[in-house]
């Protein structure tokens, strides 16, 4: 029976829930989140209290950090020494704490992220400001609780004579909760607290006349008063924090950007490294050199610019692409009434004010009781002196101290405390001078008692005392504001010419998706040779572009890839290139269909036409395909099930549209018949397809003089004028563009308007290649099937057809 009672038969989810609940409660209340009253986490509070109890104060010599860490671990915080030392180090770092609470000798880290020296090398003591956090702690101002082994007591909260949580801020992550409270200017916070003492219902707008916003120890500039107001009203808000940068002109007419302040919690070394990487990788044009000239006189990062560089443009690029500008998200969560609470600014100030009120009341009661006790003893001493001879006589009759106390208590009515003081009285104090001293002390005690009783009975006097003490602390703390606040968030506009040096390059893309850009020098040196490709692959796009251009690549799934030319990997012309899926995230089995080149989206008046296999057509202004984010494939056209994108063409307003089907139908209609729609649409029906038929090609013809070239699976190629196709209504079947044969009918593999300076390339099943110049083809009408260019009986049917420029051959 006893054996069975050792085990509990409980569901696993209950056990896990209970244990995790206990763990969560611990890390929320006793580890990661600060108390709203003193703004400290338990480990921080224990460090300060341990240093205070060991008299490791600002007026004493520094003491080894390891001694303090060992004291904290042994008496109050039974955790790893690294966690205690790291918390101690943070409280000493003046680039993280607006008012450091620990002074340290030795290496305590740096704004570059350098680690501090081991605790055996550094020395520490309480900072003068921290002593204000512990002031009067011995006067029963706060509750104490047993430490982890019940051998000592530690404070539940520190008296905290100033609003530490707002002044120094806090950050932490626990189970289900996180906090991120920025530091503020001490003088501003104390002024706001005084204002709220006078007017408890003061609105946030008026508190913001005292507190402009966060005041980071690293300075910088905050943008977005609306975000600050939201944070103070709701507990959450977002502001932009940027470093303070100045554009200076140096010798030779060159300019340089000098950064003397960076955003809060940013690693300076990493920031400088990132800036230099942008220069090395040529992500921004105009930076000649990046130097960190920081020394003991202050921070200084110098970005030396090239002579013709746009300094403001480079600075904006750095704001956009480095941590020189960051977002700070307020999440003002703290422990209030033993509960994690999202705090507004008035709530945070009120938590401090109510705590201070309790501290002053408890201190006053302690001092009042002490004064009353002393007054009682002084009264007994004075009475004893007045009947000194009788008192001495009674004492002389006693056998010991206890009897002496009992005799004078019975004979003269002294209390036990008074009798104790009388028998311990030294003979020299029986002079007239000492009597006068006792009278003065009695008068002072009566005055002090009256003041304390008045303070405890008057709410007004209590408020005045709080304000008086806060003003005295303000004198100790008052410092100039370090962080500037700007009302609006500046919109960063980056000129592409600032980011990318303008350079003409050769860009190629193969049908299987291998993309590269090459210098014109590398392309010319190849003497027209084709780059390395798989046998099954061929060139889909090969053109001279500028690095400021944009290449749009459309795929069969209806997606498009937005690829700025300067982001295309640079390689030698003879190299095969990098697969497009490694440049932009896309579906692995997707196929490239077509491309479009854009020089300037803002000046584009062209439109994109999309034709799907199942006969849907869509018309959308090219401008709408300008993308802000282009790390992955974007939707170009919304496809229905079992459909895919066949063709993409650019067209002007006066163009006619020709849809060509696999079975040899051609439908010509005006572009006006297709309504312009947005990106995320599927378009409308273009052509009425027969069963088993599908769309092969889309042609945008500008005039009747354009000539259409068709190629069939039997390698029959014909050229016919567009005028052979009469305009009809959209969504019709169209007319035949080939003569229908009962035996071995022709099926269209390719259709398009091809310039004369190009050649048609036919690839058959055996991978043999046949070419014919477009201007060498004889023109025929739509009832003919053209001329056979390949013996398909010997080489197999046509596998692929495309055209290429004769000059690019």
Order of alpha helices (4+ residues) and beta strands (2+ residues): alpha-alpha-alpha-beta-alpha-alpha-beta-beta-alpha-beta-beta-alpha-beta-beta-alpha-alpha-beta-alpha-beta-beta-beta-alpha-beta-beta-alpha-beta-beta-beta-alpha-alpha-alpha-alpha-alpha-alpha-beta-alpha-beta-beta-alpha-beta-beta-beta-beta-beta-beta-beta-beta-beta-beta-beta-beta-beta-beta-beta-beta-beta-beta-beta-beta-alpha-beta
